[in-house]
Amino acid sequence: MIKGDLYKEVSAKILRKRREKGISQLDLANKCNVSQAWIQKIESGNRKIPLDFIYKLSFYLDCAVSDLIPDRKKDSGDGQFR
């Protein structure tokens, strides 16, 4: 998996989980103390997501951190992130 693909997949999982929970970008942004634009950039894959922020998102999305991280088993097998 290429590093950019990793961020895209994490972004897609965050977007999917937020929609699943029925939370707007604005509501999530307010809970996380960031702007709606910042959430939008994360969900579109245009911003790298700090690890501590993934933990914060998992709290407000009421899910496990592992729900927001791609499963390594689906990786290409080389274990490398470029």
Rosetta constraint file for C-alpha pairs under 8 A:
AtomPair CA 1 CA 5 HARMONIC 6.27 0.50
AtomPair CA 1 CA 6 HARMONIC 6.57 0.50
AtomPair CA 1 CA 75 HARMONIC 5.67 0.50
AtomPair CA 1 CA 76 HARMONIC 5.70 0.50
AtomPair CA 1 CA 79 HARMONIC 7.63 0.50
AtomPair CA 1 CA 80 HARMONIC 6.80 0.50
AtomPair CA 1 CA 81 HARMONIC 5.90 0.50
AtomPair CA 1 CA 82 HARMONIC 7.64 0.50
AtomPair CA 2 CA 6 HARMONIC 6.41 0.50
AtomPair CA 2 CA 80 HARMONIC 7.52 0.50
AtomPair CA 2 CA 81 HARMONIC 5.18 0.50
AtomPair CA 2 CA 82 HARMONIC 5.04 0.50
AtomPair CA 3 CA 7 HARMONIC 6.59 0.50
AtomPair CA 3 CA 81 HARMONIC 4.84 0.50
AtomPair CA 3 CA 82 HARMONIC 4.82 0.50
AtomPair CA 4 CA 8 HARMONIC 6.28 0.50
AtomPair CA 4 CA 82 HARMONIC 7.86 0.50
AtomPair CA 5 CA 9 HARMONIC 6.07 0.50
AtomPair CA 6 CA 10 HARMONIC 6.22 0.50
AtomPair CA 6 CA 70 HARMONIC 7.36 0.50
AtomPair CA 6 CA 81 HARMONIC 7.83 0.50
AtomPair CA 7 CA 11 HARMONIC 5.98 0.50
AtomPair CA 7 CA 45 HARMONIC 6.04 0.50
AtomPair CA 7 CA 48 HARMONIC 6.65 0.50
AtomPair CA 7 CA 49 HARMONIC 7.63 0.50
AtomPair CA 8 CA 12 HARMONIC 6.14 0.50
AtomPair CA 8 CA 44 HARMONIC 7.42 0.50
AtomPair CA 8 CA 45 HARMONIC 4.94 0.50
AtomPair CA 9 CA 13 HARMONIC 6.24 0.50
AtomPair CA 9 CA 69 HARMONIC 7.78 0.50
AtomPair CA 9 CA 70 HARMONIC 6.58 0.50
AtomPair CA 10 CA 14 HARMONIC 6.26 0.50
AtomPair CA 10 CA 68 HARMONIC 5.79 0.50
AtomPair CA 10 CA 69 HARMONIC 5.58 0.50
AtomPair CA 10 CA 70 HARMONIC 6.49 0.50
AtomPair CA 11 CA 15 HARMONIC 6.23 0.50
AtomPair CA 11 CA 42 HARMONIC 5.92 0.50
AtomPair CA 11 CA 43 HARMONIC 4.56 0.50
AtomPair CA 11 CA 44 HARMONIC 6.39 0.50
AtomPair CA 11 CA 45 HARMONIC 5.44 0.50
AtomPair CA 12 CA 16 HARMONIC 6.03 0.50
AtomPair CA 12 CA 43 HARMONIC 6.30 0.50
AtomPair CA 12 CA 44 HARMONIC 7.64 0.50
AtomPair CA 12 CA 45 HARMONIC 7.88 0.50
AtomPair CA 13 CA 17 HARMONIC 6.03 0.50
AtomPair CA 13 CA 67 HARMONIC 7.38 0.50
AtomPair CA 13 CA 68 HARMONIC 5.34 0.50
AtomPair CA 13 CA 69 HARMONIC 7.44 0.50
AtomPair CA 14 CA 18 HARMONIC 6.06 0.50
AtomPair CA 14 CA 43 HARMONIC 6.54 0.50
AtomPair CA 14 CA 68 HARMONIC 5.94 0.50
AtomPair CA 15 CA 19 HARMONIC 6.21 0.50
AtomPair CA 15 CA 43 HARMONIC 5.56 0.50
AtomPair CA 16 CA 20 HARMONIC 6.03 0.50
AtomPair CA 17 CA 21 HARMONIC 6.21 0.50
AtomPair CA 17 CA 61 HARMONIC 6.95 0.50
AtomPair CA 18 CA 22 HARMONIC 6.27 0.50
AtomPair CA 18 CA 23 HARMONIC 5.51 0.50
AtomPair CA 18 CA 24 HARMONIC 7.31 0.50
AtomPair CA 18 CA 25 HARMONIC 7.94 0.50
AtomPair CA 18 CA 61 HARMONIC 6.40 0.50
AtomPair CA 19 CA 23 HARMONIC 6.09 0.50
AtomPair CA 19 CA 24 HARMONIC 7.48 0.50
AtomPair CA 21 CA 61 HARMONIC 6.96 0.50
AtomPair CA 23 CA 27 HARMONIC 6.30 0.50
AtomPair CA 23 CA 28 HARMONIC 6.51 0.50
AtomPair CA 24 CA 28 HARMONIC 6.24 0.50
AtomPair CA 25 CA 29 HARMONIC 5.95 0.50
AtomPair CA 25 CA 36 HARMONIC 5.80 0.50
AtomPair CA 25 CA 39 HARMONIC 6.34 0.50
AtomPair CA 25 CA 40 HARMONIC 7.08 0.50
AtomPair CA 26 CA 30 HARMONIC 6.11 0.50
AtomPair CA 26 CA 35 HARMONIC 7.53 0.50
AtomPair CA 26 CA 36 HARMONIC 5.07 0.50
AtomPair CA 27 CA 31 HARMONIC 6.26 0.50
AtomPair CA 28 CA 32 HARMONIC 6.13 0.50
AtomPair CA 28 CA 36 HARMONIC 7.89 0.50
AtomPair CA 28 CA 39 HARMONIC 7.76 0.50
AtomPair CA 28 CA 60 HARMONIC 7.29 0.50
AtomPair CA 29 CA 33 HARMONIC 5.84 0.50
AtomPair CA 29 CA 34 HARMONIC 5.01 0.50
AtomPair CA 29 CA 35 HARMONIC 5.45 0.50
AtomPair CA 29 CA 36 HARMONIC 5.21 0.50
AtomPair CA 29 CA 38 HARMONIC 7.70 0.50
AtomPair CA 29 CA 39 HARMONIC 6.23 0.50
AtomPair CA 30 CA 34 HARMONIC 6.27 0.50
AtomPair CA 30 CA 35 HARMONIC 7.15 0.50
AtomPair CA 30 CA 36 HARMONIC 7.79 0.50
AtomPair CA 31 CA 60 HARMONIC 7.13 0.50
AtomPair CA 32 CA 56 HARMONIC 6.97 0.50
AtomPair CA 32 CA 57 HARMONIC 7.32 0.50
AtomPair CA 32 CA 60 HARMONIC 7.68 0.50
AtomPair CA 34 CA 38 HARMONIC 6.47 0.50
AtomPair CA 34 CA 39 HARMONIC 7.51 0.50
AtomPair CA 35 CA 39 HARMONIC 6.72 0.50
AtomPair CA 36 CA 40 HARMONIC 6.18 0.50
AtomPair CA 37 CA 41 HARMONIC 6.13 0.50
AtomPair CA 38 CA 42 HARMONIC 6.27 0.50
AtomPair CA 38 CA 47 HARMONIC 7.96 0.50
AtomPair CA 39 CA 43 HARMONIC 6.15 0.50
AtomPair CA 40 CA 44 HARMONIC 6.10 0.50
AtomPair CA 41 CA 45 HARMONIC 6.17 0.50
AtomPair CA 41 CA 46 HARMONIC 5.00 0.50
AtomPair CA 41 CA 47 HARMONIC 5.53 0.50
AtomPair CA 42 CA 46 HARMONIC 5.92 0.50
AtomPair CA 42 CA 47 HARMONIC 5.04 0.50
AtomPair CA 42 CA 48 HARMONIC 6.94 0.50
AtomPair CA 42 CA 49 HARMONIC 6.76 0.50
AtomPair CA 49 CA 53 HARMONIC 6.62 0.50
AtomPair CA 49 CA 54 HARMONIC 6.89 0.50
AtomPair CA 50 CA 54 HARMONIC 6.61 0.50
AtomPair CA 51 CA 55 HARMONIC 6.67 0.50
AtomPair CA 52 CA 56 HARMONIC 6.41 0.50
AtomPair CA 53 CA 57 HARMONIC 6.08 0.50
AtomPair CA 54 CA 58 HARMONIC 6.16 0.50
AtomPair CA 54 CA 65 HARMONIC 6.81 0.50
AtomPair CA 54 CA 68 HARMONIC 7.51 0.50
AtomPair CA 55 CA 59 HARMONIC 6.39 0.50
AtomPair CA 55 CA 65 HARMONIC 6.07 0.50
AtomPair CA 56 CA 60 HARMONIC 6.46 0.50
AtomPair CA 57 CA 61 HARMONIC 5.81 0.50
AtomPair CA 58 CA 62 HARMONIC 5.71 0.50
AtomPair CA 58 CA 63 HARMONIC 5.05 0.50
AtomPair CA 58 CA 64 HARMONIC 5.79 0.50
AtomPair CA 58 CA 65 HARMONIC 5.41 0.50
AtomPair CA 58 CA 68 HARMONIC 7.44 0.50
AtomPair CA 59 CA 63 HARMONIC 6.53 0.50
AtomPair CA 59 CA 64 HARMONIC 7.82 0.50
AtomPair CA 63 CA 67 HARMONIC 6.46 0.50
AtomPair CA 64 CA 68 HARMONIC 7.37 0.50
AtomPair CA 65 CA 69 HARMONIC 6.73 0.50
AtomPair CA 66 CA 70 HARMONIC 7.59 0.50
AtomPair CA 70 CA 74 HARMONIC 7.61 0.50
AtomPair CA 71 CA 75 HARMONIC 7.29 0.50
AtomPair CA 72 CA 79 HARMONIC 7.99 0.50
AtomPair CA 73 CA 77 HARMONIC 7.67 0.50
AtomPair CA 75 CA 79 HARMONIC 7.05 0.50
